[in-house]
Structure formats: C-alpha cells, structure tokens
C-alpha cells in the first residue's frame, strides 16, 4: 500500500508540475521540448519531423506495477553527428492517461543518414519498475504520414530486465531507429 501511495503521489506531482526539458545536437544546434497533452488528432503534417510517441501500458501484473520514469532522452546518431533531446519524467500505468512525448527532430540535417535512434528511459531507482515485474507490456504509438500507428511494444522482460536494468543501471535504451527513419521520408 505504501508503494502504491508513493507512485500515486509522485504522479500527481508530475502532473501538477508539468514537464519540460532541453537538449542539443552536435554542432551549434540547441533544441528544447516538452511533454504535450494527450490528443488523438494528427500531430504533424508530412515533413515537420516530429518524433511523437503515445505510451500506453497494456499488461500490468499487479495494481502498483506501473513504470515510473525520472527522465527520458532521445539520442539519434547520424552521419553528421549526434542529436539529443531530454525530457522530465512521467508515469506509465493502466488506468492513467496515455503518456504523450513530442520531440522536434528537425535539428537533424536533412541530408544526414540515420544510423541509430534510441529513446532512453531512466527508471526511478525506488519505484521505477517492480523487481518481480517480468510481464508488463507498454505499447508505443507514433504518427507516420499523419496516421497514428503502433510503432513497437516494450516488454519488461526482454527490453528492460534482459538489458541489465538494475538500481545501479536505471537507464534503459529502446530502439526507435526504424520509426525515426520513417519520419524523415
């Protein structure tokens, strides 16, 4: 019960405080971003290059088994350098609104080749993910050519625990290379 209260309290703090962040790309490009309110409306028009995700937990093994994220960061390695953009935390949990993330990636040169794109989530070391949670699933929806689509599923077992997540290693990368390449077409 104490853990459930802590997660609920922290999520209320995140909601009331709002979320904002900043990041940079190699070279002189600097970008800022924020987490946007949930919307089913198409977020972009073709060519605007918005990395936009809507995160929704679809499998939750216990009532308090959400994912509490302290911060997130998109890191895109491309042929001309590296683009990074950071965001403050959020809570992904069944019964709560889906988590929207919007990052403007137009700072990546248009002629650059995307080599990799990882979306890092830094799990809270106390309440980030339950130690016994090997079955949670989070669906990541994105917008491709103005249409909301399932981009990938994130699994507690193979995407978090199998990648060495621990309290000493709370940063977990999720590969979104294919999605970023699709956005730039």
MITI-486338 format. One line per 4 residues: number of its first residue (from 0); for each residue x negated, y negated, z of N, C-alpha, C. Coordinates in pm, whole numbers, padded with zeros to 5 digits. Atoms other than C-alpha are relative to their C-alpha. Layout:
N
NUM = X,Y,Z,X,Y,Z,X,Y,Z; ...
//
This chain:
185
0 = -00083,00120,00000,00000,00000,00000,-00088,-00126,00000; 00090,00114,-00005,-00290,-00234,00080,-00055,-00032,-00139; 00054,00021,00134,-00439,-00183,-00270,00105,-00060,-00092; -00108,00053,00082,-00103,-00250,-00435,00022,-00147,00030
4 = -00016,00139,-00039,-00068,-00573,-00237,-00114,-00085,-00056; 00115,00075,00050,-00421,-00683,-00336,00012,-00024,-00151; -00015,00015,00144,-00358,-00619,-00705,00112,-00098,-00031; -00111,00092,00023,-00022,-00799,-00688,-00039,-00144,00034
8 = 00043,00133,-00040,-00174,-01094,-00502,-00096,-00058,-00103; 00097,00050,00096,-00467,-01122,-00743,00065,-00032,-00134; -00067,00029,00127,-00240,-01102,-01046,00080,-00130,00010; -00073,00125,-00019,-00028,-01384,-00902,-00096,-00118,-00006
12 = 00100,00106,00004,-00343,-01593,-00854,-00042,-00026,-00144; 00037,00018,00141,-00448,-01529,-01217,00110,-00070,-00076; -00113,00060,00071,-00100,-01622,-01338,00011,-00148,00033; -00015,00139,-00042,-00085,-01944,-01136,-00118,-00086,-00044
16 = 00119,00077,00032,-00442,-02049,-01211,-00016,-00021,-00150; 00021,00009,00145,-00421,-01993,-01586,-00136,00056,-00032; 00126,-00059,00041,-00713,-01862,-01784,-00063,-00085,-00109; 00073,00069,00106,-00977,-02041,-01985,-00143,00048,00003
20 = 00138,-00044,00005,-01330,-01975,-02094,-00072,-00069,-00112; 00077,00055,00109,-01606,-02069,-02326,-00103,00101,-00042; 00100,-00092,00051,-01866,-01901,-02533,-00080,-00071,-00106; 00081,00060,00103,-02117,-01958,-02805,-00041,00103,-00103
24 = 00054,-00080,00108,-02261,-01824,-03124,-00146,-00038,-00010; 00139,00037,00017,-02626,-01810,-03210,-00006,-00123,-00088; 00006,00125,00072,-02742,-02135,-03357,00064,-00108,00085; -00054,00112,-00076,-02561,-02452,-03261,00151,00005,00017
28 = -00145,-00007,-00010,-02201,-02332,-03275,00042,00029,00143; -00056,-00025,-00132,-02013,-02356,-02947,00151,00008,-00014; -00144,-00019,00012,-01659,-02231,-02902,00062,00008,00137; -00073,-00015,-00124,-01400,-02250,-02631,00129,00072,-00030
32 = -00122,-00074,00025,-01090,-02037,-02584,00081,00017,00125; -00085,-00025,-00116,-00804,-01941,-02360,00091,00117,-00030; -00099,-00105,00016,-00559,-01665,-02300,00132,-00069,-00025; -00124,00065,00040,-00232,-01756,-02466,00119,00075,00057
36 = -00123,-00064,-00044,00123,-01683,-02358,00043,00107,-00099; -00044,-00109,00086,00280,-01365,-02495,00098,-00051,-00104; -00091,00037,00107,00455,-01401,-02826,-00001,00110,-00103; -00008,-00096,00107,00578,-01164,-03090,-00009,-00069,-00135
40 = 00011,00074,00126,00555,-01438,-03351,-00138,00022,-00059; 00128,-00015,00066,00280,-01402,-03605,-00091,-00114,00042; 00084,00103,-00057,-00014,-01591,-03452,-00084,-00078,-00100; 00091,00065,00093,-00207,-01680,-03764,00054,00009,-00142
44 = -00023,-00016,00142,-00191,-01732,-04133,-00126,00060,-00057; 00120,-00061,00056,-00431,-01546,-04362,-00114,-00101,-00009; 00117,00084,00010,-00781,-01689,-04343,-00031,-00083,00123; 00030,00081,-00119,-00757,-01853,-03999,-00096,00071,00094
48 = 00098,-00077,-00074,-00970,-01576,-03846,00016,-00009,00152; -00026,-00007,-00143,-00814,-01535,-03505,-00010,00145,00045; 00005,-00131,-00064,-00919,-01230,-03302,00106,-00007,00107; -00111,00007,-00094,-00592,-01177,-03125,00043,00141,00035
52 = -00044,-00129,-00051,-00502,-00880,-02910,00117,-00019,00094; -00103,-00009,-00102,-00197,-00789,-02709,-00021,00135,00065; 00034,-00123,-00072,-00287,-00530,-02444,00119,00046,00083; -00118,-00056,-00067,-00016,-00300,-02311,-00034,00137,00055
56 = 00024,-00131,-00059,-00060,-00015,-02065,00121,00089,-00027; -00109,-00091,00036,00146,00285,-02183,00001,00126,00086; 00006,-00114,-00093,00028,00557,-01942,-00066,-00050,00128; 00050,00045,-00131,-00018,00481,-01570,00021,00115,00098
60 = -00014,-00121,-00082,-00091,00783,-01344,00053,-00023,00142; -00052,00028,-00133,00007,00610,-01018,00053,-00143,00003; -00061,00134,-00002,00206,00298,-00915,-00100,-00116,00005; 00098,00108,-00010,-00109,00094,-00843,-00114,00014,-00099
64 = 00110,-00032,00091,-00318,00222,-01135,-00005,-00090,-00123; 00022,00093,00111,-00344,-00090,-01349,-00149,-00023,-00016; 00139,00037,00023,-00667,-00232,-01484,-00016,-00148,00033; 00025,00138,-00041,-00788,-00548,-01307,-00134,-00043,-00058
68 = 00118,00044,00073,-01036,-00731,-01529,-00042,-00137,00053; 00052,00128,-00049,-01257,-01005,-01382,-00029,-00098,-00113; 00030,00084,00116,-01366,-01135,-01722,-00008,00089,-00124; 00010,-00073,00126,-01378,-01037,-02087,-00087,-00083,-00095
72 = 00085,00071,00095,-01611,-01123,-02374,00000,00075,-00133; 00015,-00056,00134,-01611,-01066,-02749,-00142,-00030,-00047; 00136,00015,00052,-01961,-01007,-02891,-00001,00058,-00141; 00004,-00042,00140,-01988,-00994,-03270,-00142,-00018,-00051
76 = 00133,00007,00062,-02326,-00908,-03420,00022,-00001,-00151; -00015,00013,00145,-02353,-01019,-03781,-00135,-00027,-00063; 00126,00011,00073,-02618,-01057,-04048,-00075,-00132,00024; 00065,00128,-00024,-02691,-01416,-03943,-00014,-00034,00149
80 = 00014,00025,-00143,-02692,-01378,-03564,00105,00070,00083; -00098,-00057,-00092,-02452,-01313,-03277,00097,-00108,00042; -00107,00088,-00045,-02120,-01474,-03188,00054,00057,00130; -00056,-00044,-00128,-01991,-01458,-02828,00107,-00097,00046
84 = -00106,00083,-00058,-01678,-01584,-02661,00049,00070,00126; -00039,-00057,-00129,-01583,-01529,-02296,00137,-00050,00045; -00129,00035,-00059,-01253,-01534,-02106,00003,00043,00145; -00023,-00041,-00138,-01148,-01520,-01744,00090,00122,00002
88 = -00066,-00129,-00016,-00976,-01212,-01609,00150,00005,-00016; -00142,-00030,00015,-00634,-01054,-01630,00029,00137,00057; -00046,-00130,-00050,-00432,-00757,-01510,00083,00067,-00108; -00077,-00080,00096,-00307,-00486,-01746,00070,00108,00082
92 = -00075,-00095,-00082,-00029,-00283,-01587,00142,00016,-00053; -00139,-00025,00037,00301,-00119,-01678,00090,-00082,00092; -00093,00081,-00078,00587,-00342,-01564,-00036,-00146,00003; 00043,00141,00010,00393,-00664,-01624,00002,-00040,-00147
96 = 00005,00043,00141,00396,-00875,-01941,-00129,00050,-00066; 00119,-00039,00075,00156,-00759,-02211,-00102,-00113,00010; 00107,00099,-00015,-00181,-00934,-02190,-00042,-00049,-00138; 00044,00055,00129,-00247,-01166,-02486,-00140,-00060,00010
100 = 00135,00057,00009,-00603,-01257,-02584,-00013,-00060,-00140; 00017,00067,00129,-00679,-01507,-02861,-00138,-00065,-00004; 00135,00053,00014,-01030,-01588,-02980,-00020,-00045,-00144; 00028,00054,00133,-01116,-01811,-03275,-00139,00048,-00043
104 = 00128,-00051,00047,-01389,-01634,-03472,-00049,-00074,-00125; 00040,00074,00120,-01420,-01897,-03746,-00142,-00054,00010; 00139,00041,-00017,-01762,-01987,-03600,-00099,00097,-00062; 00087,-00096,00069,-01900,-01678,-03772,-00009,-00045,-00146
108 = 00013,00045,00139,-02042,-01785,-04110,00079,00089,-00096; -00087,-00076,00091,-01808,-01681,-04393,-00076,00100,-00085; 00077,-00092,00081,-02090,-01513,-04584,-00078,00103,00084; 00069,-00097,-00088,-02214,-01312,-04282,00068,00136,-00010
112 = -00050,-00138,-00003,-02176,-00934,-04278,00015,00042,00145; -00025,-00044,-00137,-02018,-00799,-03960,-00068,00135,00022; 00069,-00125,-00033,-02244,-00534,-03807,00071,00074,00112; -00075,-00061,-00111,-02054,-00471,-03482,00080,-00106,00072
116 = -00083,00091,-00080,-01784,-00625,-03266,00048,00078,00122; -00037,-00066,-00125,-01747,-00521,-02903,00074,-00099,00089; -00078,00078,-00096,-01483,-00652,-02664,-00031,00060,00137; 00041,-00046,-00133,-01632,-00620,-02314,00104,-00041,00103
120 = -00084,00032,-00114,-01407,-00599,-02012,-00081,00032,00125; 00069,-00020,-00127,-01569,-00647,-01672,00105,00031,00105; -00098,-00045,-00097,-01361,-00444,-01429,-00037,-00052,00138; 00021,00042,-00138,-01318,-00578,-01076,-00061,00118,00076
124 = 00071,-00111,-00065,-01557,-00371,-00860,00078,00062,00116; -00079,-00055,-00111,-01299,-00322,-00582,00132,00059,-00048; -00134,-00041,00042,-00967,-00288,-00764,00013,00017,-00152; -00004,00000,00146,-01062,-00265,-01134,00073,00116,-00062
128 = -00065,-00122,00047,-00959,00094,-01202,-00016,00104,00110; 00005,-00100,-00107,-00877,00374,-00959,-00107,00104,-00031; 00106,-00099,00017,-01162,00618,-00904,00050,00130,-00060; -00056,-00125,00050,-00934,00911,-00982,00079,-00017,-00130
132 = -00078,00026,00122,-00778,00748,-01290,-00079,00044,-00123; 00058,-00051,00124,-00876,00956,-01592,00106,00010,-00109; -00106,-00021,00098,-00544,00938,-01773,00070,-00129,-00047; -00062,00125,00047,-00449,00567,-01816,-00028,-00020,-00149
136 = 00015,00036,00141,-00394,00451,-02172,00051,-00143,-00017; -00040,00136,00034,-00381,00092,-02296,-00003,-00011,-00152; -00006,00022,00144,-00269,00008,-02647,-00038,-00144,-00030; 00044,00133,00044,-00435,-00286,-02823,00063,-00028,-00135
140 = -00065,00042,00124,-00219,-00456,-03084,-00071,-00123,-00052; 00061,00116,00063,-00365,-00704,-03329,00083,-00041,-00120; -00073,00048,00116,-00243,-00907,-03622,-00091,00008,-00122; 00073,-00014,00126,-00363,-00809,-03969,00092,-00048,-00110
144 = -00081,00061,00106,-00235,-01021,-04256,00139,-00037,00051; -00123,00052,-00060,00029,-01174,-04028,00096,00108,00050; -00086,-00108,-00047,00166,-00837,-03917,-00061,00064,00125; 00046,-00061,-00124,00139,-00703,-03562,-00011,00151,-00020
148 = 00027,-00143,00020,-00018,-00355,-03569,-00080,00055,00117; 00084,-00068,-00098,-00165,-00103,-03329,-00140,00008,-00058; 00138,00002,00048,-00541,-00156,-03364,-00075,00121,00055; 00063,-00117,-00061,-00659,00111,-03120,00057,00023,00139
152 = -00037,-00034,-00138,-00590,00286,-02792,-00127,00007,00083; 00111,-00003,-00095,-00817,00250,-02490,00034,00104,00106; -00025,-00111,-00092,-00845,00563,-02275,-00093,-00008,00121; 00080,00005,-00122,-00960,00568,-01913,-00113,00104,-00003
156 = 00099,-00107,-00004,-01141,00899,-01955,-00112,-00019,-00101; 00106,00003,00102,-01325,00865,-02286,-00057,-00139,-00027; 00048,00134,00031,-01354,00486,-02319,-00057,-00074,00121; 00049,00070,-00120,-01430,00390,-01958,-00091,00093,00081
160 = 00077,-00090,-00087,-01542,00679,-01738,-00116,00067,-00076; 00104,-00068,00077,-01738,00859,-02013,-00112,-00093,-00044; 00103,00097,00038,-01928,00539,-02094,-00082,-00048,00120; 00083,00031,-00115,-02076,00525,-01745,00053,-00108,00091
164 = -00056,00100,-00090,-01837,00286,-01572,-00021,00042,00145; 00010,-00018,-00145,-01906,00251,-01201,00002,-00139,00062; 00004,00131,-00066,-01903,-00024,-00941,-00131,-00072,-00029; 00129,00059,00035,-02270,-00077,-01028,-00007,-00039,-00148
168 = -00003,00026,00143,-02185,-00087,-01401,00143,-00029,-00044; -00141,00028,00026,-01845,-00261,-01435,00032,-00053,-00140; -00023,00052,00135,-01892,-00397,-01791,00021,00114,-00098; -00032,-00108,00091,-01723,-00170,-02042,00026,-00058,-00140
172 = -00024,00048,00137,-01753,-00230,-02419,00103,00087,-00073; -00097,-00068,00084,-01467,-00140,-02652,-00027,-00045,-00144; 00036,00030,00138,-01547,-00120,-03024,00121,-00050,-00079; -00103,00059,00085,-01334,-00352,-03237,-00059,-00046,-00134
176 = 00067,00036,00125,-01566,-00366,-03540,00096,00003,-00119; -00092,-00013,00113,-01303,-00241,-03785,00102,-00113,-00001; -00100,00106,-00008,-01048,-00495,-03662,-00060,-00134,-00044; 00062,00128,00037,-01289,-00792,-03694,-00029,-00003,-00150
180 = 00024,-00004,00145,-01387,-00679,-04045,00131,-00022,-00076; -00129,00020,00066,-01017,-00661,-04141,00045,-00146,00007; -00040,00140,-00015,-00960,-01012,-04007,-00072,-00091,-00099; 00082,00085,00087,-01233,-01152,-04231,00023,00028,-00148
184 = -00026,-00031,00142,-01095,-01001,-04555,00093,-00103,-00060
//
